[in-house]
Amino acid sequence: MKRYYLAALALTLIALAAAVANGLVSKPYVTDRIISDDLSTLDTEIISYHSQNQQLPATLDQLDTKGDIKTRLKDYEYTPNSGPVAAPNRASTPGLPYSSGLTIQESFTLCATFKTSTNDTRTKIRVPGYFDPSSHDKGRQCFTDTVNAN
């Protein structure tokens, strides 16, 4: 019986040590995941702000952020890019690259500093017009998105 207790204790200690080691190793990845999620949330909130106010916010402080993200706003850089730009409408008909007319778009950039690179483990695919901070290199990275102004 004593042997089983010692074996159970040894397995528990090994599992605990592995969990602690894994937590220490993966902490930068967890931090980067929070940053990525924050940038996606901010992107959505900026687009929502624009929809309600017909203009981009001047600063991130103008957004209606809730929870922990509010305390992390200082870690991110936001730049509303200068003025609206006319861009061709995307086609609604398959096979045609554009439909007639122009869409007025405004763009903005969100930047953050990542501790790791996700591009080491997956193929980096950047689709124009698709905001995806989950695919990033290590260091300061910037992501640009657009909103339709008309």
C-alpha positions as CSV (number, residue, x, y, z in Angstrom):
1,M,0.0,0.0,0.0
2,K,2.9,2.3,0.9
3,R,4.4,1.6,-2.5
4,Y,1.2,2.8,-4.3
5,Y,1.2,6.1,-2.3
6,L,4.9,6.7,-3.2
7,A,4.1,6.0,-6.9
8,A,1.1,8.2,-6.8
9,L,3.0,11.0,-5.1
10,A,5.9,10.7,-7.6
11,L,3.5,10.8,-10.6
12,T,1.7,13.8,-9.0
13,L,5.0,15.6,-8.6
14,I,6.1,14.9,-12.1
15,A,2.7,16.1,-13.5
16,L,2.9,19.2,-11.4
17,A,6.5,19.9,-12.5
18,A,5.4,19.4,-16.2
19,A,2.5,21.8,-15.7
20,V,4.6,24.5,-14.2
21,A,7.3,24.1,-16.8
22,N,4.7,24.2,-19.6
23,G,3.2,27.3,-18.1
24,L,6.6,29.0,-18.0
25,V,7.4,28.1,-21.5
26,S,4.0,29.0,-23.0
27,K,3.6,32.3,-21.2
28,P,4.9,34.5,-24.1
29,Y,2.4,32.6,-26.4
30,V,-0.4,33.3,-24.0
31,T,0.5,37.0,-23.8
32,D,0.6,37.2,-27.6
33,R,-2.8,35.5,-27.9
34,I,-4.2,38.2,-25.5
35,I,-2.6,40.9,-27.7
36,S,-4.0,39.3,-30.9
37,D,-7.5,39.1,-29.3
38,D,-7.3,42.7,-28.1
39,L,-6.3,43.9,-31.6
40,S,-9.3,42.0,-33.1
41,T,-11.6,43.5,-30.5
42,L,-10.3,47.0,-31.1
43,D,-10.7,46.5,-34.8
44,T,-14.4,45.6,-34.3
45,E,-14.9,48.5,-31.9
46,I,-13.3,51.0,-34.3
47,I,-15.5,49.8,-37.2
48,S,-18.5,50.1,-34.9
49,Y,-17.5,53.6,-33.8
50,H,-17.2,54.6,-37.4
51,S,-20.6,53.2,-38.2
52,Q,-22.2,55.2,-35.4
53,N,-20.2,58.5,-35.8
54,Q,-19.4,58.5,-39.6
55,Q,-15.7,59.0,-38.7
56,L,-12.8,57.2,-37.2
57,P,-12.0,57.8,-33.5
58,A,-9.1,60.2,-33.0
59,T,-7.8,57.9,-30.1
60,L,-8.5,54.5,-28.7
61,D,-9.8,56.2,-25.5
62,Q,-12.9,57.3,-27.5
63,L,-13.9,53.6,-27.9
64,D,-16.4,52.0,-25.5
65,T,-13.9,49.3,-24.4
66,K,-14.9,47.1,-21.4
67,G,-12.9,44.8,-19.1
68,D,-9.2,44.3,-18.9
69,I,-8.6,45.6,-22.4
70,K,-9.2,49.1,-21.1
71,T,-6.0,48.8,-19.0
72,R,-4.0,47.6,-21.9
73,L,-4.8,50.4,-24.4
74,K,-1.5,52.1,-23.6
75,D,0.3,49.0,-25.0
76,Y,-1.2,49.6,-28.5
77,E,-0.6,52.2,-31.1
78,Y,-3.5,53.5,-33.2
79,T,-3.2,55.7,-36.2
80,P,-6.3,56.8,-38.2
81,N,-4.9,57.3,-41.7
82,S,-5.4,60.5,-43.5
83,G,-8.8,61.0,-45.1
84,P,-11.1,58.9,-47.2
85,V,-10.0,57.1,-50.3
86,A,-12.1,56.1,-53.3
87,A,-11.9,52.4,-54.1
88,P,-13.7,50.3,-56.7
89,N,-16.7,48.4,-55.4
90,R,-16.2,44.6,-55.0
91,A,-18.3,42.7,-57.4
92,S,-21.4,40.9,-56.3
93,T,-21.3,38.8,-59.4
94,P,-18.9,35.8,-59.4
95,G,-16.2,36.1,-62.0
96,L,-16.2,39.8,-62.2
97,P,-13.5,41.6,-60.3
98,Y,-15.4,44.9,-59.7
99,S,-18.9,46.3,-60.1
100,S,-19.5,49.8,-61.3
101,G,-19.1,52.8,-59.0
102,L,-16.7,53.7,-56.2
103,T,-16.7,53.0,-52.4
104,I,-15.3,55.7,-50.2
105,Q,-13.0,54.0,-47.6
106,E,-11.1,55.2,-44.6
107,S,-8.2,53.2,-43.1
108,F,-6.5,52.9,-39.8
109,T,-3.5,51.0,-38.4
110,L,-3.2,49.2,-35.1
111,C,0.3,48.2,-33.9
112,A,1.6,46.1,-31.0
113,T,4.7,44.3,-30.0
114,F,4.7,40.5,-30.0
115,K,7.0,38.3,-28.0
116,T,6.8,35.3,-30.4
117,S,6.2,34.6,-34.1
118,T,3.2,32.5,-35.2
119,N,4.8,32.3,-38.6
120,D,7.2,29.7,-37.3
121,T,4.4,27.2,-37.0
122,R,2.0,28.0,-39.8
123,T,2.1,29.5,-43.3
124,K,1.7,33.2,-43.3
125,I,-1.3,34.1,-45.5
126,R,-2.2,37.8,-45.6
127,V,-5.4,38.4,-47.4
128,P,-5.8,42.0,-48.5
129,G,-8.7,43.6,-46.7
130,Y,-8.8,40.9,-44.0
131,F,-7.6,42.0,-40.5
132,D,-5.9,39.1,-38.9
133,P,-3.4,39.8,-36.0
134,S,-3.2,36.1,-35.1
135,S,-0.6,35.7,-37.9
136,H,2.4,37.8,-36.9
137,D,6.1,37.9,-36.6
138,K,8.0,38.6,-33.4
139,G,8.5,42.3,-32.5
140,R,6.5,45.4,-33.4
141,Q,3.8,44.5,-36.0
142,C,1.2,46.8,-37.6
143,F,-2.1,45.8,-39.1
144,T,-4.2,48.1,-41.4
145,D,-7.9,47.8,-41.9
146,T,-10.5,49.8,-43.8
147,V,-14.0,50.9,-43.3
148,N,-16.5,52.0,-45.9
149,A,-17.4,55.6,-45.4
150,N,-20.5,55.6,-47.7
